[in-house]
Structures are given as structure tokens and as C-alpha cells.
Amino acid sequence: MVKILSWNTLESGEGGAWANGWGCPLEIQRREELIKVIGENKTYDEAKSSAETILTKERYTRIRKTLLEELSTNRNSDSNKNNDDASDFLLFQEITVGDFWDVPDDDHGDSIDDEFFALFDSLYEKVPCQPEAGALETVQHVYVRRDSGWQSTMSIPLQSKALEGGCLAEFVFCQDYEPSASCWEEEQPPPPSLVLVNLHGKSRNMRDPELRRQGILDLWEEIRSHFHDKRVDESSWTDRIVLCGDWNTQLSDLIEPFREANGVGGIFEPAVGLLDNTTATMDYPFFSTNHEDSFLAQYDGCLLFRSLERSPPYLELEGTSWNLTGFMPKGRDGKLSGDHPGDVPMYNNFTYYHGSGKSQKGEGVYLNGVFLPGTSPSMGLSDHLRIYTTIRINRDSKPVDKELTQQQFHQRRPYRNFDQEAFPSGHEEVSDKNDTNHGTRSRSLRG
């Protein structure tokens, strides 16, 4: 079993938390308040820059603290002696070049930061996968758990126009073999292997159907080019590839373009890890992993391919879950969707309450009146949710009758009857135990 955490931790630059129309209202609010405090002897631009630097450092420390709690819970849990709850791979998107939150700086000096990096570095190894200096403003980072048994055999930066700053990494599972960097070459039969791709989609390209299709075709050709000299054929690496990240489009919109792109005789069918809270775009209300202007969809997660010629398929989607703690939904004109007095009532009503008044609500963001944990301005983490995808690797996968391969199985958006009075609904599993969500309420979809 393989567990993957994918999380866009939100870039620090002008295109991230602070951008008008794209940024986070909670962060913008704090910045404007801080500007008033520190701007007495500075120009507005100077005060603005100082405020953003201060608040970004604070948010980075909150991100580190949140991950520290998760890593510590997984490491110390009596029920997790075999690291069943720990993520084997950590995939982070939109990390700002020159301002990496996951790399210690010279002046961080915070005890939480020191504790985080000491534990983080002892548990996870960073996979080198960076483009040339100055090529991009943000990049995607990949980590592998040191005691997971997975070893990296290849890591290459990707330069697709629609899915920028990606990373292609190949891993083999060598835990059952003698320590060797070449266990895949020496052992017969070869150990399990996995091709992992971490991506960030450009919104303009990925939200235009034709540009999205062309971008995925270009990405597939780029990936194919890195396997032309391998001893395995294309069907073999398609069988074991998992593509994850912030796609900037509904995951279901990826099915047809990837079905067209792989085109290996129709023997592979794309499948995506959808949360059970996601519905077709005409069914309201539904939740989001990220989007501005109140158009909501599941933009984050993983895609893999099921072989129609083997049973069970080599890679099998086992489950997808989320952690919404610290989620900072995007807004419109610097406000959340429910903060516009006089507007027509909206679905997906994100409202920020200051924690006072007749409502008797605590401070933070509420979705249709239900509190989202860790969402007060001083606690927010990112405008994306943490998505956990669990995948089973079937080493005993065997060929099936060829007549069965003619059947095409299509991934569908799961329909959900939404009960506005219940959150989460009766169709969802709720876990309050100390798992990867470290005590927060989480939803999961079983495959």
C-alpha cells in the first residue's frame, strides 16, 4: 500500500496570497491591518512589502507546526507501529523559488521551526528535481519517507507549458532486498516500482478545454521521452504511473484528455481519486479544494491508469481523504462569498465571523454556517486542502481474457444528495481519532 499527500502550500509572491482576485481574503485582511500599524514612517509600498514578509514567515511557521503535529502523531501512535498512517510520499506545489518554506533559512530562529526541520529531515528525504535557476517562479517538491522502502532511481524536472514546474520521479521498492541502489536491475522478479509525477496546472490553460487537451498531450509526450531508452515498453510505465498535484481544473475533466494521450490500444483507463463531496458542476452545493469567485470543484488529487488487460490492475485506487484544517477559501473583491451584504443568497456560502455579536459564533470561516477548523486569520494555512490518496500495488496482477479488454470502464463524477443541515453527510465516514488528520474531522471515500 502506498499513501501520498498532495498539498499546494500557496506561494508567497504577488501571485499567491496577496493577489487581487486570486488571493486569500484572510491574508489580505491581516496585511491591511498590519500596514496601518507599521506604515507611519514608510510609504504604502514599503509598509505593504514589510507586512507581507512578516505574515508570510508567520504562515510558514504555521505550516511547519501543522506538519510537525501530523508527523509526531504518526510516529508516536501505538496503533501505527508499522507506519500505516504515515505518508510514503509528500508532494508540495507552488513553492516559491528563493523563499522555500520547507528549507530552513538563516534567520528563522523559531523553536517550532527547529523542531520541525529536525524531525522532518530525519523522516523524509527530498528528491532532487529542480529546473535551471531563474526558469520558474514556483516549483513542486517531492519527498519520500526514509523508512518506506522506496528508493529513487530517476528524477527529472518537467517543462510542460500547461503544467509548469513539474517533477517526474521513478521509485523502486527495495525493502525486501539487500540494500543496493540497483536492486531493480539485479533481482528477479524485479521489485515493485512506481512512476510519480508532481504537477501544478496553469489556470488559463487548464480551464480552457482545447488548451487543456493540448497541454496534457504535450505533457504525455514529454514523459514518454524520458522512457525511450528504458528496457520497459510504454505500456509498462503507463501501468505504474501516478500523476498528482494542483490541476487547476476539476479532476473529472482530466479523464478524456489522458485517455486520448496514452492511446496504448485502449488497454488503459484513467481513474481519478475523487472525494465523495464532489458532484457534477450543475448540482449544488458542492465543496472545493480551491477556486476564486465561488466556482467550486476538486482541483487537487491524483490520477492513475487501470490496465484492462490485467486483473487486478497493477495500481488500484484504495481511497481518497482530505484534511480541511486551516483551509483559506478564495474570495471575490477581497471578500468571501457570504460576506457580500445584499447579494442574492449563494451556495457554498463561505463567511468570516469575527467572533462577536448576536451570532455567538467563534472566530473563523464558516461554510453554510458550519465552522471550518483552524480558519481564523492567525491560523490559516493555504487556499488548498491537503489531499491523501492511498493506492494498492498488486504484485500478483495477471493477464485476463482478451475479450474482457474490449469493455471500457468510464470514471464518473459521483452523485451526492447534499443535506445542508448535516456536515458531513450520512454518506461520509467521520474520523475523530488521531490519524493523519491529527484529531480533525475528515472525510474519506473508499474505492
ZIJO-V360110 format. One line per field, one symbol per residue. burial: b if it has 16 or more other C-alpha atoms within 10 Angstrom, else e. Layout:
BEGIN
burial = ???
END
This chain:
BEGIN
burial = ebbbbbbbbbbbbeebbbebbbbbbbbbeebeebbeeebeeeeeeebbebbbeebbeebbbbbbbbbbebbbbbbeeeeeeebebbbbbbbbbbbbbebbbbeeeeeeeeeebeebbeebeebbbebbbbbeeeeebbbbbbbbbbebbbbbeebbbbbbbbbbbbbbbbbbbbeeeeeeeebbeeeeeebbbbbbbbbbbbbebbbeeeebbbbbbbbeeebeeeeeeeeeeeeebbbbbbbbbbbbbbbbbbbebbbebbeeebbbbbbbbbbbbbbbeeebbbbbbbbbebebbbbbbbbbbbbbbbebbbbbbbbbbbbbbbbbbbbbebbbbbbeeeeeeebbbbbbbeeeeeeebebbbbbbbbbbbbbbbbbbbbbbbbbbbbbebeeeeeeeeeeebeeeeeeebeebebeeeeebbeebeeeeeebbbbebbbbbbee
END
